[in-house]
Amino acid sequence: MDARTAYQELIADFREKCLLDSVGAVVGWDEQTYMPPKGSSHRAEQMALVAKMSHAKLTSPRIGERLAAVEGSELVRDGETIEAVNVREIRRSYYRAVKLPSRLVEELARVTTQAQHAWREARKNRKFADFAPWLEKVVALKREEAQAVGYRESPYDALLDEYEPGATAKEITEVFAKLRAELTPLVGAIVQSGRTPKRDLLTREFPIDRQAIFGQAAAAAIGFDFAAGRLDLAVHPFCSGIGPGDCRLTTRYAVREFNQGFFGILHEAGHGIYEQGLDAQHYGTPMGTAVSLGIHESQSRLWENQVGRSRPFWEAFLPRLQQTFPGVVDDVSLDDWMLAINDVKRSFIRVEADEATYNLHIILRFELEQALISGDLAPKDAPGAWNEKFQASFDLTPPDDAQGCLQDVHWSMGGIGYFPTYTLGNLFAAQFMEQARKDLPSLDEDVRHAQFGPLKDWLNEKIHRPGQQWRPQELCRRVTGQPMSHQPLIRYLREKFGTLYGL
């Protein structure tokens, strides 16, 4: 078989595998949004079957044979061609998948589907003990996965690599240590500044139906296409890219917590804009797939924070907010609103944390996850370990498990190794935004007039459409001319909060 024919058959087979994954994504989205509670056991079997079929498709000897027929041929000699990128990344996926027993893949899908249901109930009841047996099962399965995949230094690396290719716990630990060393005094200076935001502005009564209208309008304004997507409710907000023309966002609302719903929408819309910005003609191949979760998170955090919490954004949107909520924020000045939505305080909930303290939440989880996988921390002891670290980092002790180790869905869905990508996303976002300001000198003026097209187009061209052509660090270097660094984020935070808090 010639290399070109082998390549075409390889792509056709891989696309079928991706279509199976998209079926699983729809079923998973439904499980988080509309499925009745009693359907969890049946849904677990559905998810297990789809995972088994997808794994079988990817690990078929046919895939290995087609890869062998193409690798080393003229078709992939130039490592940056479409063919070379697709073959490189399919080989990476295949190499990982063949190490995992089908039994393990199926059991992970089954257990994590049931664990997510148990987590929702435990979180609602603020009772970790109800979730503990499921966390024990998930951690045991993820340890088995790490051993099957293999690693050089830490079993955590095997899990991290699924989300951030090439990253290691050692490297991330070093970056996070530098970041924390500069964040801690900055947070301290802000807290001691003497400036106190008018926090009540955000806890006034914001009717949920109006929040939904305002949030959806903002998501559409920044570029999310609702003809190719939708917005629904979930216990934990997420974005699910089903495929071309179908991207699902979710959020959650509270009448007296404006930030929760609105910035949750902007965050997930950032993910959605990335999914919608991928090249549809390459769907089902690595060239039509996001490069990593760290880069994905950079897009959500960029729109949520770098844009959505900026003064130019609210110069455009505060009048619209006042129109949407008559009598609620009529008396609010732009200065007071900016300080309120950028309120820096030590708090319990990660997704509601300000930009200055947010990464401290991630570092805590990163450290706990490594201990869970190494065996240094037993799953049943997670609440105590969480509270101890939280006290050390924030000088606070969570009053209950729902505001402690039960607040995130990730462990229940088997997403161990996912959390570090949030802070990596913040680092990438700050660095990308610095470059965007250089390339788009009128960026702030555009945002001030709610003209988000130039920024969205820049992101589409530089970050979305390349797909997996380059690994995250190389993409960063090509976009910004520099390797990823914590310094752009520190510069951004110092400038922003220095102005807000008079530092």
N, C-alpha and C positions, 0 to 999 in steps of 0.2 A: 504494500500500500504506500503510495507517495505521501509526502508530508502534508501537502495541501488538503488532500482528501481526509487524512487522519485528523487534521486540525478541524475541519468542518464537522466531522462526526463527534469530535471531542466537545465542541461548542454546543452542538445540538443536545448531547447527553447532559451537559452541565446545565443548560437552560431548563431541561425537564426537571432536574433536581431543584433548581431555584423556583420553578412553578409549584412544586410540592411544598417548598418552604413558605411560599406566599399563601397557600391554602392553610398551612399551620398558623400563619400570622393572622388571617381572618378569624380562624377559630379561637386563637388566643385573645384577639381584640374583643370578640364577643364574650369570652369568659370574664373579661375585666369590666365589661360595660352592661350587657343586657341579659346574660345567662341567669336563670333563676338559681338560688342558692343550692337547691337539691340536685342540680345537674352536675355537680363537681366530679362525682365518681365516674359518670359516663363520659364527661369531657376529658377526664384523665386518660381513659382508654383511647379516645379519639386522637388525642395529642401523642400518645405513645405510638399509635399505629403510623401516623404521619411521620414522626421522627424516625421510626424504623425504616419506612419506605425511602425517606430521603437519604438516610445513612447507607442503605443498600445500593441506592443509585450512585452515590458518590464513591463508594468503595468497590464497585464492580470491576472485575479484571479488565473489562473493556476500556475503562477510563485509564488504567495503568498502561495498557497496551498502546492506546492512542497518544498518551503523553510520551512514551518511549519513542514512538515513531516520529514525533515532531521535534523533540529536544535534540539539539546538536545540528539541526538542519539549517539551511539558508533562511528559512522562513522566520527564525527567531534569533538570527545572528546579531542583529541590532537590538540590544536589550530594551529599547524604549518604544519599539513598534507596538501596535495594538496586539498583534499576535504574540509577541514576546511577553508582554505584560499579562495577557490572559493565561498563557501557558505557565508562567512563573507562579501566579497566584493560585491557579487550579492545582498545580503540583503541591503547593503549600497546604491547601485544604485537604487534598487527597492524602498527603503524608501524615497529617494529623488524624484524619478520620480512620485510616486503616489500622491505627494503633488502638482504637476504641472498640471493644466488643459490642456487637449489636445489642446484647442483653443490657449493657450499661447505658447505652444511648436511650433505649426504650424505657428503662426503669427511671432514668433521670427525668424524662418527659412526664411519666406517670406521677412520680412523687412530687415534682415541683408544681404540677397543676393542683394536686390536692393540698400541698403545703401553702399555696397562695390563698386558697379558701380558708385554711386554718389560721393563717396570718391575719386575714381580714377580721375574722371573728375574735381572735385574741386581742388585736389592736382595739377593736370596738369595746371589748370588755376590760381593756387595760390589764391583761393578765398573761404574762410571759409563759407561765406554766402550761397553758393550753397549746402553745406553739412549740415548746421545748422538744417534744418527741420528734416533731417534723424537722426542726433545725438539726437535730442529731442525725437524722436520715440523710438530709441534704449534704451536710458536711462530710459524712462518711462516703457518699457517692462522689463528691468533688475531690476528696483525697484519692479515691480510687482512680478518678479521671487523671489527676496529676501524675500518679505513678505510671499509668498506661501511656500517657503522652511522653513523659520523660522530661528531664531538666538537667541543667549543669550545676546550679548552686542551690536554688530554693524551689520546693514544690509549688510555691505560689507563682513562680515564673511561668509554669505550664498553663495556669489558668489566666494569668494576666495577658499572655501572648494571644489569646483568643480575641481579646478586645483591643489591644494596642500592640500590633505586631512588632516584635523586636525589642520591646521594653522589658526591663528586668526590675525586680524589687530593689536591688542594690542601687541602681541608677536613680530610680524614683525617690528612694530614701534620701539620697544626697541632694537632689533638687528640692525636695520638700523641706529638708533641714535648713537650707539657705533661705527658702521662702518664709518659714516660720520665724527664723531669727530676725527678719525685718518686719514681719507682720505684727508680732507680739508688742514691740514698743510703739508701733503706729496705733494699734487698737488702744493701748494704754493712754497715749497722748490724746486721742479723740475723746475717750471716756472722761479724762481729766480737763477737757477744754472749757467746761463750764457752759457750753451751748447745749440746750435741751430742745429737741424737736417737739412740735405740738403733735404728740402721738394720737391724740383724740381725733385728728382729722381723718385718720384711716379707719377708725372704729365707729364712725357715724353709721347711720342706717343706709346701706347701699342695696336697694332691692335686687334680688338675684336676676330677675328677668332683664333688668336694665344693665346689669353687669355683663350678661351674656351678649347683649346687643353691642355694647361699647367694646368689649374684648374682641368680638368677631370682626367688628369694623376696623379695629387697630391691626389685627392680623392680616386682613385683606389689604390694608394700606401699605404695610411693609412688604407685601408681595406674595403672601400665601394665596394660592388659587383655590377658591372654594368650589369651583366647577370640577376640580380634581381632588377634592378632599372634604372633610367634614369635622365638626367639633362636638364632642360628647362629654359625659361625666364619667369619672372613675374615682375610686378611693385614693389612688396614687396617680397623678398625671403622667401621661406618656404619649409618645408619637409612634405610630406604626406605619411604616412605608410598605404598603401591600404590593405595589407595582405601579407602572406608568398609569397616570390618571386616577390613582386611588391611594390617598394618604390620609390616615385618620389621626386627629389630635384629640386629646382629652384634657380636662382640667377639673378642678373642684372649687366650689364657692362657699363662702360664709357671709351672711348679711352684714356683719360688722368687721369683716377682714378684707378690705379692698385689695390689698397687695396679693393675697393668696390666689385669687382668681385671675386678676389681670396679668400679673407678671408670670403666672403659670402659663397663660395663653401665649404670651410673647415668647417664652422659653420654648414651648412645644412648637410654635409656629416657626421658630428658627430651625429646629430639626426638620420640620416639614418643607421649608424652603430649600434646604439641602437635598432632601429626597426628590423634590420636584425639579431641582436643578441638575440632577444626574442626566446623562445623555440617554434618552429613551431607546435610541437605536441599538444601544449596547446592553439593554436590560437582560439580566440573566447571565451576565459575564462580569468578571472583575472590573473591566473598563466602565461598566455601568453601575458600580457598587461603591459605596462610601469607603474611604480608605481606612478609617479607624474610629473608635468611639471617642477618642480624645479630640480628633478633628471634628467629629459630629457635635460634641459638646461645645467646641469653640463657636460653632454657628448659633447654637441656642443661647449661650451666655453672651455672645456679641449683641444679638438683637434684644435680649432681655435687659442687659445692664449697660453695655457701652452705648447703645442707642436708647433703649427704653427708659433708663433712669437718668438720661442726660437733660440738661437745661434746654437745648434747642428742641428736643422732642416735645417737652411739655409747654414750650412757647406755642407750639402748634396745637397740642392736645388738651391743655387745661381749659380753654374756652369750650371745647367739645365736651369735656367732662362736665362742665357746669351746665351745658345745654341738656345733656343726657340725664343728669341728676338734679333737676331744679329744686332749689331750697336746701340742698344738702351741702354743697361746697361753694355756694355763691359768694361767701365772705372770705374765701381762701386766696391768699396772695401766692404768686409764683415762688417767692423766696421761701415762704412757710411750707409750701407743698414739696419743694425740692428737698428741704431738710427732713421732712416727714418720710418721704419715700426712700431716702438714703440714711435713715436713722441707724446709727451704729450702736449696737448693744449686745451684750452676751445673752444668748437666748438658746432655747432647747431644740427648736425644729430646724433642720438643715435647709429644707426647701423655702423657708421663710427668712433665712439668715441674710444679713446685709453682705455686701461685697468684701468688707474688711475682715469679717469673722468667718465667712463661709468656708474658706479653705482649712481652717482649724477643725471644722466638722469632718472634712474629708480625711485629713491626716489621722484623726482618731479611728475612723473606720478602717483605713488602710492598715494601721497597726494591729487592730483586733482581727482582721481577716487573716493576716499572716500567722497570728497566734492560733487561730482556729484550724488552719490547714496544717501547720507544723505539729499540732497536738499539744502545744504549750497551754492552750485554753480549751477546756471542755465546753461544748455548747451550752450545757445547763448552767454554767457559770458566767455566761455572757452578760446578763444584767449587772452583776456586781462589778465585772471588769469595765463595762461601759461607764457605769456611774463613777468609778474611781478615776478613770481617765478624763471624764467630763469635768469632774471637780478640779482636777489638776489644770485643765486647759481653760476653763471658763469660770472657775470659782462658783460653780452652781452644781446642784445635785438634782437630777430629774425627779419630779414628784411621783411619777408612775412610769410603767413600762411603755405606755403609748407615747410618752414624750421622751422616752429613752430608746432602748434597743429595738422596739417594735415599730418605730416611726417609718422605716423604709421597707419597700417591697422586695428589695434586691436579693436578700438571702433566701427568701421563700421561693424565688423563681430560679435559684441556682446561680445568680449573677455574682459569684465571688470572684473578684478581680476586676469588677466593673467600676467600683468607687473611685480609684485613682484617676480615672479618665475625666472626672469632673474638674479636678484641679488642673490637669493637663490641658483641658479645654479652656480654662481661664487664662492659662499662660499663652496658649496659641492665640486666643481671641485678642488679648492685649497687643501681641506682636503683629497680628494681621491688621488690627485697627490702626496702629502706628503707620504701617505701610500704606493703608488705604488713604489716610490723611495726606500722605506725601503725593500719592498718585491722583487724588481727587481734592484739589485745594479748596473747592467750594462745598465740601462735604457738610460742614456744620450749617451753612446757609441753606443747603438742600433740605436737611432734616428740619430746620426751622420752618420751612414752608411745606413740610410733609411730602417732600419729593424724595422717595427712597429708591427710585429706579437706578440711579447711578451706582449706589453702594451695592444693591442686589446684583446688578449686572457684573460689577467687579468681582463679587464673590462667586457668581456663576462661572465666570471665565477662569479665575485663578484657582479656585478650590473645588467647585462642584464637578464641572465637566471632565476634569482629568481622571475622575474615578480613582482606581488604584494604581495609576501609572507610576506614582512614587510612594514610598513609605512615608509615614507622618513627618519624621525629622527632615527627610529630603524635600518633601513638599514645602515645609516651613522655610528651608534654606532657599528654595527656588522662588518663593513668593516674596520673602523679605530680605534675602541676601545674607541672612545670619542664622546660625543654629538657634534652636529654641533656648530661651533664657527666662529666668524669673524677673529680670530687671524691667522689661517693659510693663509688666503688671504692677510692680512696685512704683514705677514712675507714674503710671496712671492713677493708682490709688492715692499716692501722696499729693498729686496735683488736685485731684477731685475733692478729697476730704480735707486737704489743707485749705481750700477755698471755702468749703461749706462750714468748717469748724474753726476757722481762723488760726490755723497752726503756722 
